[in-house]
Amino acid sequence: MKKSLVWFRRDLRLHDHVALAQATKNSDAVFGIFIFDPAILDKLEDKTDQRVQFIHDSLIEMEETLNSHESSLEIRFGAPKEEILDFCKKNNITDVFVNKDYEPQAKKRDEEVSKILAKENITLHSHIDSVVFEASSTLKDDGTPYKVFTPYMRKWMSVLNQYGGEVALHSPNLKKMAKRNNPRSITKIDWMKEIGFNKSPPHFKAGTIAAKKQLKEFSNKISDYGKMRDFPAADGTSNTSVYIRHGNISVRDMVRAGKDGDTDGHHKWLAEVVWREFYQCILDQFPYVTKGSFKPQYDEIKWRGTNAEFEAWKKGETGFPIVDSAMRCLKATGTMPNRLRMVVASFLCKTLLIDWRKGEAWFAAKLLDFDLAANNGGWQWSASSGVDAQPYFRIFNPYSQSEKFDKDGVFIRTWCPELSNIEGKYIHAPHTMTPMDQQLHGCIIGEDYPAPIVDYSKKRMEALEMYKEAVKAP
Ligand SMILES: Cc1cc2nc3c(=O)[nH]c(=O)nc-3n(C[C@H](O)[C@H](O)[C@H](O)COP(=O)(O)OP(=O)(O)OC[C@H]3O[C@@H](n4cnc5c(N)ncnc54)[C@H](O)[C@@H]3O)c2cc1C
């Protein structure tokens, strides 16, 4: 009787799952395991981190489905290389199935686990699941990876067309899940307490049911995506990033939704899903981006911003309403619309003149959908140091971005209630109100809401000079 183990990591679902489908196809009995890894958890300073609860709740849903097949999910807390080996030995497992993870630490971990298992004649099978195509399938004709998105996307589509223009469905046979009643399952123990975290209901409901509902609801308005996506108060995007990050839905579920119509919205949305994949490939092929700039000359920049300015940015107290509302939204919900991620990132690097790595780290600590590849890609794009990034002399003006994308100040008023009585264009630059207007609108600048901590126009010139010094040529 061939017994296998599926090790779940960032793929917390039981449908359209390559490793699970392969395991159930090639084995007589399949066990599932999830390991809370102290090497990851110890780095999380906030012991009420919503992401841990999100994972916990996703596991509960998986466990309930497995219970209906008289099976269960093994939960462990410890070093994966020890826990996996221990489980395999105790249950006579000969094969372990995983979906590949392209983050440098994860690659190192999997190599170690593979070697340890091999010594015991246990095989680790790694499958492609979190992306549709790995970097090796989308190389240029000269065999090197694409560094510009548009030709990458073209190549990606041409490879998809070779497969008939559709992504495969990898359905596991859950009847093959091993019959077991597991006393240490996610439902039988207070695992949050066990791993040292407090309960903290996440802003998004976890699990595949919620994820599919979210994607389905978005499908009804996907045709407007291109028109609506940049307006933070309009809720015109899918809000699926947290689900794809934790694997409650598959990337193929996303691609199917994008290919389910022929409108501009469908095309634009699919392109965003491919951006995600592009950054995964960049991280896989150029892992040094986690430490420094993709374009090394950008590491020569002499950043000039102060700690006090960085703290004001984090707290949402810069005196620039569009920036402050976005940063407060991030802190309260663990999310931020893409347009505003670009605005606050540009503001940090090119208005406050603060190193993008500091912003990247703050986002990594706060974002519910934090994904190393997408976050690093987004920050390096904004700082102009990354692949296919905007040129350094393109600097987002926080006032005009605000006027264009939050014209009536709906988003600003939601997160900066002290500005809620301000009318007209003053909502974008409240410091320009006369003292009498400040009285009239119940918002005294410097008391109720900060004056801008820097002068945007002056800082713009300084940023150009700072970048030019390091980069020499545009
Ligand atoms: C500075 C910065 C940091 C970012 N950090 C992250 C991060 O940690 N995790 C993350 O998932 N996204 C990140 N993004 C990308 C983007 O902001 C989010 O994916 C998007 O806001 C998620 O909302 P949504 O699901 O409604 O996206 P939609 O607009 O509905 O897009 C659909 C999906 O495509 C993918 N996607 C969309 N835009 C991008 C993009 N620019 N880069 C990569 N993938 C994209 C996401 O998986 C998203 O769920 C970052 C962007 C910037 C500028």
PDBQT file of the ligand as one rigid body, heavy atoms in Angstrom, charges set to zero:
ROOT
HETATM    1  C1  LIG A 501       4.378  49.370  -3.271  1.00  0.00    +0.000 C 
HETATM    2  C2  LIG A 501       3.483  48.195  -3.647  1.00  0.00    +0.000 A 
HETATM    3  C3  LIG A 501       3.457  47.060  -2.838  1.00  0.00    +0.000 A 
HETATM    4  C4  LIG A 501       2.643  45.965  -3.176  1.00  0.00    +0.000 A 
HETATM    5  N1  LIG A 501       2.645  44.859  -2.353  1.00  0.00    +0.000 NA
HETATM    6  C5  LIG A 501       1.893  43.776  -2.694  1.00  0.00    +0.000 A 
HETATM    7  C6  LIG A 501       1.897  42.612  -1.875  1.00  0.00    +0.000 A 
HETATM    8  O1  LIG A 501       2.610  42.503  -0.866  1.00  0.00    +0.000 OA
HETATM    9  N2  LIG A 501       1.075  41.581  -2.243  1.00  0.00    +0.000 N 
HETATM   10  C7  LIG A 501       0.287  41.628  -3.361  1.00  0.00    +0.000 A 
HETATM   11  O2  LIG A 501      -0.438  40.672  -3.651  1.00  0.00    +0.000 OA
HETATM   12  N3  LIG A 501       0.299  42.718  -4.157  1.00  0.00    +0.000 NA
HETATM   13  C8  LIG A 501       1.061  43.783  -3.860  1.00  0.00    +0.000 A 
HETATM   14  N4  LIG A 501       1.037  44.894  -4.669  1.00  0.00    +0.000 N 
HETATM   15  C9  LIG A 501       0.263  44.859  -5.916  1.00  0.00    +0.000 C 
HETATM   16  C10 LIG A 501      -1.189  45.359  -5.825  1.00  0.00    +0.000 C 
HETATM   17  O3  LIG A 501      -1.252  46.567  -5.160  1.00  0.00    +0.000 OA
HETATM   18  C11 LIG A 501      -2.120  44.354  -5.137  1.00  0.00    +0.000 C 
HETATM   19  O4  LIG A 501      -1.958  43.069  -5.690  1.00  0.00    +0.000 OA
HETATM   20  C12 LIG A 501      -3.583  44.762  -5.308  1.00  0.00    +0.000 C 
HETATM   21  O5  LIG A 501      -3.790  46.023  -4.730  1.00  0.00    +0.000 OA
HETATM   22  C13 LIG A 501      -4.481  43.732  -4.647  1.00  0.00    +0.000 C 
HETATM   23  O6  LIG A 501      -5.830  44.106  -4.752  1.00  0.00    +0.000 OA
HETATM   24  P1  LIG A 501      -6.854  43.277  -5.644  1.00  0.00    +0.000 P 
HETATM   25  O7  LIG A 501      -6.815  41.843  -5.243  1.00  0.00    +0.000 OA
HETATM   26  O8  LIG A 501      -8.159  43.979  -5.567  1.00  0.00    +0.000 OA
HETATM   27  O9  LIG A 501      -6.186  43.406  -7.062  1.00  0.00    +0.000 OA
HETATM   28  P2  LIG A 501      -6.811  43.403  -8.560  1.00  0.00    +0.000 P 
HETATM   29  O10 LIG A 501      -6.590  44.733  -9.129  1.00  0.00    +0.000 OA
HETATM   30  O11 LIG A 501      -8.180  42.840  -8.594  1.00  0.00    +0.000 OA
HETATM   31  O12 LIG A 501      -5.797  42.423  -9.318  1.00  0.00    +0.000 OA
HETATM   32  C14 LIG A 501      -5.988  41.010  -9.374  1.00  0.00    +0.000 C 
HETATM   33  C15 LIG A 501      -4.785  40.288  -8.837  1.00  0.00    +0.000 C 
HETATM   34  O13 LIG A 501      -3.652  40.530  -9.650  1.00  0.00    +0.000 OA
HETATM   35  C16 LIG A 501      -2.481  40.606  -8.846  1.00  0.00    +0.000 C 
HETATM   36  N5  LIG A 501      -1.924  41.958  -8.985  1.00  0.00    +0.000 N 
HETATM   37  C17 LIG A 501      -2.609  43.100  -9.242  1.00  0.00    +0.000 A 
HETATM   38  N6  LIG A 501      -1.753  44.138  -9.358  1.00  0.00    +0.000 NA
HETATM   39  C18 LIG A 501      -0.523  43.631  -9.151  1.00  0.00    +0.000 A 
HETATM   40  C19 LIG A 501       0.779  44.201  -9.148  1.00  0.00    +0.000 A 
HETATM   41  N7  LIG A 501       0.992  45.495  -9.402  1.00  0.00    +0.000 N 
HETATM   42  N8  LIG A 501       1.820  43.398  -8.881  1.00  0.00    +0.000 NA
HETATM   43  C20 LIG A 501       1.648  42.079  -8.654  1.00  0.00    +0.000 A 
HETATM   44  N9  LIG A 501       0.450  41.483  -8.655  1.00  0.00    +0.000 NA
HETATM   45  C21 LIG A 501      -0.623  42.247  -8.900  1.00  0.00    +0.000 A 
HETATM   46  C22 LIG A 501      -2.911  40.348  -7.418  1.00  0.00    +0.000 C 
HETATM   47  O14 LIG A 501      -2.727  38.974  -7.153  1.00  0.00    +0.000 OA
HETATM   48  C23 LIG A 501      -4.381  40.714  -7.441  1.00  0.00    +0.000 C 
HETATM   49  O15 LIG A 501      -5.112  40.020  -6.475  1.00  0.00    +0.000 OA
HETATM   50  C24 LIG A 501       1.851  46.008  -4.346  1.00  0.00    +0.000 A 
HETATM   51  C25 LIG A 501       1.882  47.152  -5.145  1.00  0.00    +0.000 A 
HETATM   52  C26 LIG A 501       2.682  48.230  -4.803  1.00  0.00    +0.000 A 
HETATM   53  C27 LIG A 501       2.701  49.448  -5.682  1.00  0.00    +0.000 C 
ENDROOT
TORSDOF 0
